Amino acid sequence: MIRRLAITLLGLAWAVPGGAADLTLPAGARALFERISPLDSYAIPTGPFDGVAVPVQMIEGRVDRRSWRLEAAVASTLQILAPLREQLEAQGYKIVLDCGDRECGGFDFRFGVEVVPAPDMVVDIGDYRFLTAQKGEEDVVTVLVSKFGANAYLQVISVGSEPIATIPDAPPIAQPVRPASRPQSTEDVDEAESTASDLVARLLAEGHVVLADVAFETGAVQLGDGQYQSLELLAAFLSANDTYRLALVGHTDDVGALQDNISLSRRRAQAVRARLIEQHGVAPARVEADGVGYLAPIASNITQDGRQANRRVEAVLLVQ
């Protein structure tokens, strides 16, 4: 049975597969992601991280993956999850797993379960809750709620045997696309959009990203006159999402004394910050800069390629 979606004063009414459960989501929930697989498998988390892995049970059926964003959410993750849990219990679902970030297993649990890719689902490993509910052998619902900055993110993955209604499309977090400076083919546009999506997705998912096109020679602190796509993308992202700000962190190879390298790395980060402000119009209060010298390498300093990789600037995501 395909159930009808309805917007009510309480929020968004949504049917879970199998015709057995209807979830009313919090008012203002904005749909970000939807993928329905007529026949797929899903590893259902059945317990917290046990020191080795997250216990799971494999189940097959119609798998529905969805996510939403609750903008400027005041409620805690528990306050968001509890009404959904009550609705499932009222409709005959048995709660198999119900845990918060620490008791679930923190980082290990988060990366041991299936999560919709960022930016359509963003999880703060220090502020999330997870629930698994099962009814019979075929109908399963898992719910993941996390707060990130001023927003909350909600993911529901369900397995059942019957089709479900679809949620109208809604745009995800604004994605910057580099302005075209020349006529572009379809392949060019696809590549530019993919690059933008990758940079922003890594920034949101991991909290930091290397600005790969911003490179420095040994001892150099000045940026060239060329266009740096990563800076264009960061500026567009900040313009479209006022919840966030950035810290630019400079890094060096191991040539020279530590304090000299810290100073050098700080000046590199400051050069990138200046470029964002002067050429891309980023407000000075939205971006800060510092350096750590050679204390956080990402490659071996034994080789020339490794030293070059370590001479970098990273963008770290901060919340306003």
C-alpha positions as CSV (number, residue, x, y, z in Angstrom):
1,M,0.0,0.0,0.0
2,I,1.4,3.4,-0.9
3,R,0.6,5.9,1.8
4,R,0.0,9.6,1.1
5,L,2.4,12.1,2.4
6,A,0.7,14.9,4.4
7,I,2.1,18.1,6.0
8,T,0.4,18.5,9.3
9,L,0.8,21.0,12.2
10,L,3.0,18.5,13.9
11,G,5.4,18.0,11.0
12,L,5.8,15.7,8.1
13,A,3.9,12.4,8.0
14,W,6.0,9.7,6.3
15,A,5.2,6.0,5.7
16,V,7.7,3.3,6.6
17,P,7.9,0.3,4.2
18,G,5.6,-2.6,4.9
19,G,2.6,-0.5,5.6
20,A,3.1,-1.0,9.4
21,A,4.4,2.3,10.6
22,D,3.8,6.0,9.9
23,L,6.4,8.4,11.3
24,T,5.6,12.0,11.9
25,L,8.8,14.0,11.6
26,P,9.5,17.2,13.5
27,A,8.0,20.3,11.9
28,G,10.4,22.0,9.5
29,A,12.3,18.8,8.5
30,R,13.9,19.5,5.1
31,A,14.4,16.5,2.9
32,L,17.9,16.1,1.6
33,F,18.4,12.6,0.4
34,E,16.3,9.7,-0.8
35,R,17.3,6.3,-2.4
36,I,14.9,3.4,-2.7
37,S,16.3,0.0,-3.6
38,P,13.6,-2.5,-4.6
39,L,15.8,-5.4,-3.5
40,D,19.0,-4.8,-1.4
41,S,20.7,-5.9,1.8
42,Y,21.3,-3.8,4.9
43,A,23.5,-4.6,7.9
44,I,21.3,-3.7,10.9
45,P,23.2,-2.6,13.9
46,T,22.1,-4.7,16.9
47,G,24.4,-3.5,19.6
48,P,27.1,-0.9,20.5
49,F,30.7,-1.3,19.3
50,D,32.1,-4.2,21.2
51,G,35.8,-3.4,21.0
52,V,36.3,-5.2,17.6
53,A,33.2,-4.3,15.5
54,V,29.6,-3.2,15.6
55,P,27.4,-6.3,15.9
56,V,25.0,-6.4,12.9
57,Q,22.3,-8.6,11.4
58,M,22.0,-8.8,7.6
59,I,18.5,-8.5,6.2
60,E,17.3,-8.3,2.6
61,G,14.3,-6.6,1.1
62,R,13.2,-3.2,-0.1
63,V,15.7,-0.7,1.5
64,D,14.7,2.9,1.8
65,R,17.4,5.4,2.8
66,R,16.4,9.0,3.6
67,S,17.8,12.0,5.4
68,W,16.6,15.4,6.5
69,R,18.0,18.6,8.0
70,L,16.3,20.5,10.9
71,E,17.6,24.1,10.6
72,A,18.3,26.1,13.7
73,A,17.2,23.1,15.8
74,V,16.8,23.9,19.5
75,A,15.9,20.4,20.6
76,S,18.6,17.9,21.7
77,T,19.2,14.7,19.8
78,L,17.2,12.8,22.5
79,Q,14.3,15.2,22.2
80,I,14.2,14.6,18.4
81,L,14.6,10.9,18.7
82,A,12.2,10.2,21.6
83,P,8.9,11.0,19.7
84,L,10.0,8.8,16.8
85,R,10.8,5.9,19.2
86,E,7.4,6.3,20.8
87,Q,5.6,6.2,17.5
88,L,7.4,3.0,16.5
89,E,6.7,1.3,19.9
90,A,3.0,2.3,19.6
91,Q,2.9,0.5,16.2
92,G,4.3,-2.7,17.5
93,Y,8.0,-2.3,16.8
94,K,10.5,-3.7,19.3
95,I,13.5,-1.6,20.2
96,V,16.6,-3.6,19.6
97,L,19.2,-0.9,20.1
98,D,18.9,2.6,21.6
99,C,22.1,4.4,22.5
100,G,23.8,7.7,22.6
101,D,27.2,8.7,21.2
102,R,29.5,7.4,24.1
103,E,27.5,4.3,24.9
104,C,27.2,3.4,21.2
105,G,30.9,3.5,20.8
106,G,31.7,7.0,19.6
107,F,33.9,7.2,16.6
108,D,34.1,3.4,16.2
109,F,30.3,3.0,16.1
110,R,29.8,6.0,13.8
111,F,32.2,4.5,11.2
112,G,30.9,1.0,11.7
113,V,27.4,1.7,10.5
114,E,25.9,2.8,7.2
115,V,25.5,6.6,7.0
116,V,24.2,8.6,4.1
117,P,27.2,10.6,2.6
118,A,27.8,14.2,3.6
119,P,26.5,16.8,3.1
120,D,23.2,15.0,3.1
121,M,23.9,13.5,6.5
122,V,26.4,15.0,8.9
123,V,27.3,13.3,12.2
124,D,29.1,14.9,15.1
125,I,30.8,11.9,16.8
126,G,30.3,13.6,20.2
127,D,26.6,14.4,19.8
128,Y,24.4,11.7,18.2
129,R,21.8,9.0,19.0
130,F,21.0,5.8,17.2
131,L,18.0,3.4,17.4
132,T,17.2,0.1,15.7
133,A,13.5,-1.1,15.8
134,Q,12.2,-4.4,14.4
135,K,8.7,-5.8,13.8
136,G,8.6,-9.4,12.8
137,E,11.3,-10.7,10.5
138,E,11.0,-8.3,7.6
139,D,10.2,-4.8,8.9
140,V,13.2,-2.9,10.4
141,V,13.7,0.8,10.9
142,T,17.0,2.5,12.1
143,V,17.1,6.1,13.1
144,L,20.2,8.3,13.5
145,V,20.1,11.8,14.8
146,S,23.0,14.2,15.2
147,K,23.5,17.9,16.0
148,F,26.1,19.8,14.0
149,G,26.4,23.5,14.7
150,A,23.0,25.1,14.7
151,N,21.3,22.3,12.7
152,A,20.2,18.8,13.4
153,Y,20.4,15.9,10.9
154,L,18.1,12.9,10.8
155,Q,18.6,9.7,8.9
156,V,16.1,6.9,8.6
157,I,16.9,3.6,6.9
158,S,14.0,1.1,6.7
159,V,13.6,-2.4,5.3
160,G,10.3,-3.8,4.2
161,S,8.4,-5.6,1.5
162,E,6.0,-3.0,0.1
163,P,6.6,0.3,-1.8
164,I,6.5,3.6,0.0
165,A,5.7,7.2,-0.9
166,T,8.4,9.5,-2.1
167,I,9.2,12.8,-0.5
168,P,9.3,15.9,-2.8
169,D,12.8,17.0,-3.8
170,A,14.6,19.6,-1.7
171,P,18.0,21.1,-2.2
172,P,20.9,20.1,0.1
173,I,23.3,22.5,1.7
174,A,24.2,25.0,-1.0
175,Q,27.0,23.6,-3.2
176,P,29.4,26.1,-4.7
177,V,30.2,25.7,-8.4
178,R,33.2,27.5,-9.9
179,P,32.1,30.2,-12.3
180,A,32.9,29.4,-15.9
181,S,35.6,31.6,-17.5
182,R,35.2,29.9,-20.9
183,P,32.6,27.9,-22.8
184,Q,32.3,24.5,-21.0
185,S,31.4,21.1,-22.3
186,T,29.0,18.9,-20.4
187,E,32.1,17.0,-19.2
188,D,33.7,20.2,-17.9
189,V,30.6,21.1,-16.0
190,D,30.3,17.6,-14.5
191,E,33.9,17.7,-13.4
192,A,33.6,21.1,-11.8
193,E,30.5,20.1,-9.9
194,S,32.1,16.9,-8.8
195,T,35.1,18.8,-7.5
196,A,33.0,21.2,-5.6
197,S,30.9,18.5,-4.1
198,D,34.0,16.5,-3.1
199,L,35.7,19.4,-1.3
200,V,32.6,20.5,0.6
201,A,31.6,16.9,1.4
202,R,35.1,16.2,2.9
203,L,35.0,19.4,4.8
204,L,31.6,18.6,6.3
205,A,32.3,14.9,6.9
206,E,35.9,15.1,8.2
207,G,36.0,18.6,9.6
208,H,39.0,19.6,7.5
209,V,40.3,19.5,4.0
210,V,43.7,20.0,2.3
211,L,43.7,22.8,-0.3
212,A,45.5,20.7,-2.8
213,D,45.9,23.4,-5.4
214,V,47.6,25.8,-3.0
215,A,51.2,24.8,-3.1
216,F,54.4,26.4,-1.8
217,E,58.1,25.9,-2.6
218,T,60.5,25.4,0.2
219,G,60.8,28.7,2.1
220,A,58.1,30.5,0.1
221,V,55.1,32.2,1.6
222,Q,53.5,34.1,-1.3
223,L,50.7,32.8,-3.5
224,G,51.0,33.1,-7.2
225,D,48.6,35.2,-9.3
226,G,46.7,32.3,-10.7
227,Q,43.1,31.3,-9.8
228,Y,42.8,28.7,-7.1
229,Q,39.6,26.7,-7.4
230,S,39.6,25.6,-3.8
231,L,39.5,29.2,-2.6
232,E,36.6,30.0,-4.9
233,L,34.7,27.0,-3.6
234,L,35.4,27.9,0.1
235,A,34.3,31.5,-0.5
236,A,31.1,30.3,-2.2
237,F,30.4,27.8,0.6
238,L,30.8,30.4,3.3
239,S,28.6,32.8,1.3
240,A,25.8,30.2,1.0
241,N,26.1,28.8,4.6
242,D,26.4,31.5,7.3
243,T,26.4,28.8,10.1
244,Y,30.1,28.1,9.5
245,R,33.5,29.8,9.5
246,L,37.0,28.5,8.8
247,A,40.4,28.2,10.3
248,L,43.3,28.0,7.9
249,V,46.3,26.0,9.2
250,G,49.7,26.2,7.5
251,H,52.1,23.3,7.5
252,T,55.7,22.9,6.3
253,D,58.3,20.2,5.6
254,D,61.0,19.5,8.2
255,V,63.7,21.7,6.6
256,G,64.9,24.2,9.3
257,A,64.2,24.8,12.9
258,L,60.8,24.3,14.5
259,Q,60.1,27.9,15.4
260,D,61.1,29.1,12.0
261,N,58.8,26.6,10.4
262,I,55.9,27.6,12.7
263,S,56.4,31.2,11.6
264,L,56.6,30.2,8.0
265,S,53.5,28.0,8.1
266,R,51.6,30.8,9.9
267,R,52.6,33.3,7.1
268,R,51.4,30.8,4.5
269,A,48.0,30.5,6.1
270,Q,47.8,34.2,6.4
271,A,48.5,34.6,2.7
272,V,45.6,32.3,1.9
273,R,43.4,34.2,4.3
274,A,44.3,37.5,2.7
275,R,43.5,36.1,-0.8
276,L,40.0,34.9,0.5
277,I,39.3,38.3,1.9
278,E,40.8,40.6,-0.8
279,Q,39.8,38.7,-3.9
280,H,36.8,36.6,-2.9
281,G,35.0,39.0,-0.5
282,V,35.1,36.7,2.6
283,A,34.4,38.7,5.8
284,P,37.5,38.8,7.9
285,A,35.6,37.5,10.9
286,R,34.7,34.3,9.0
287,V,38.2,33.1,8.6
288,E,41.3,32.9,10.9
289,A,44.9,31.7,10.2
290,D,47.7,30.0,12.1
291,G,50.5,27.5,11.6
292,V,52.0,24.4,13.2
293,G,55.2,24.0,11.2
294,Y,56.3,20.4,10.6
295,L,54.4,18.9,13.6
296,A,51.5,17.4,11.6
297,P,53.0,15.7,8.4
298,I,50.8,13.8,6.0
299,A,53.7,12.2,4.3
300,S,57.3,11.2,4.9
301,N,59.8,14.0,4.8
302,I,62.5,11.6,3.6
303,T,61.4,12.1,0.0
304,Q,61.0,15.2,-2.2
305,D,57.4,14.2,-2.9
306,G,56.7,13.8,0.7
307,R,58.2,17.2,1.6
308,Q,56.1,18.8,-1.1
309,A,52.9,17.2,0.2
310,N,53.7,18.5,3.7
311,R,54.0,22.1,2.5
312,R,50.3,22.7,2.5
313,V,47.4,24.7,4.0
314,E,44.3,23.0,5.4
315,A,40.9,24.5,6.0
316,V,39.3,23.5,9.3
317,L,35.5,23.8,9.7
318,L,34.3,25.9,12.7
319,V,30.8,26.8,13.9
320,Q,29.8,30.4,14.2
